[in-house]
Amino acid sequence: MNWTQLVQIPERYVPAGDVTTYAEVSIWGYGEPNRNQPVGSLLRGARNNGYRLLTNRVVGADGRLADLPDGSDQQRRQLLAEGVPFTADGRVDFGRISPTSLV
């Protein structure tokens, strides 16, 4: 899988207001849930090529936002604007929204 293939995931399956997880993307792309490191690298490549809005919809399995070079504030602002709920400690609130399953 390369970053252009990866961008198809949120573009097709994760509309505004929804999120998916690194594990879901890993299962979709590699057939197993624990390939988060290559998924993160591919997401960084996609972000660097202008796909920030789409890649911001991928979060950690525990709802944590990405550890981005420019901080997670931009990701949080986008997701809040799209209606994604957050917990008091700044994670996506999976008690109120379920991550989109890709398999």
N, C-alpha and C positions, 0 to 999 in steps of 0.2 A: 504494500500500500504506500502511496506517496501523498503529499499534502493536498494535491488537487483532487484525488479520490476521497480524501478525508473530508474536504469541504462539502462534498455531496451529502454527507450524513445530516448535519444540521439544516442544510438547505432544503432537503427533501422531507425529513422526518421530525425536525424540532422547530416548530414555528415560534414566533414571538410569544412570550409568556410561558414557554415551556423550557425545561433544561433536560439534559442527559448527563451521564457520568462518564468519567474516563474508562471505568470498567466496561460499561455498555459499548463504548466505541471500540475498546480492545476486543471484546467478543465479536463484534461485527467485522472488524478488520483482520483479526488474527485467530479467531476461534477459541480464545481463552481470555479470562478476565484480568490477568495479572501482567499485561504488557503496557502498563501505564507510562513507563519511561519513553518508549518509542512514540506512543500517542502524544505525549506532551511535546516531544521534539517536532512532530508533524504539525501540531497545532501552532507552535511558535513560527514555523515556516509559513503556514497559512496566514497568520496574523501579520507577518512581515510583508506579505504580498497583498494586503488590503482586505482581508476577510475577517476583521476584528468582530464585527457584529455577529457573525455566525459562530465563530470560535468561542465567544463569550458565553454561549449557551451550554458549554461543557464544564462541569464542576466535579469536585471530588465526591466519592460515594457517601461521605459524611456531610455533604453540603458545603464544604469549604470551597472558597473561590481559588482561582489559579494564583500561583506565586509568580506574578508578572514583573518584568523589569521596571515598568512604570507604575507598579502598585496595583492593587485590586479595586481601587476606587472607581475607575472607569467601568469595569465589569459590573460592579455592584450598582452603579447609577443606571446603566443600561437595563439590567435585569429588573430593578425597581420600576423603571419607566414602562417596562413591558408587563408589569403586574406580578412579578415573581415575589412570593412572600419570603421574609427573612426572620430568623430567630434573633433574640436579643444579643447573642454573641456573634452575629454577622454571618451566619451560615444560611444557605437556602433551607427553608423550613419544609422538610420532607414529611412533616406531620400534616401539612396543609396542601402540598403539591407532591405528586409522585414523579420521579424521573421518567422520562420517556424511554420505554424499552425499544431497542433496535433489533431484537431477534424474535 
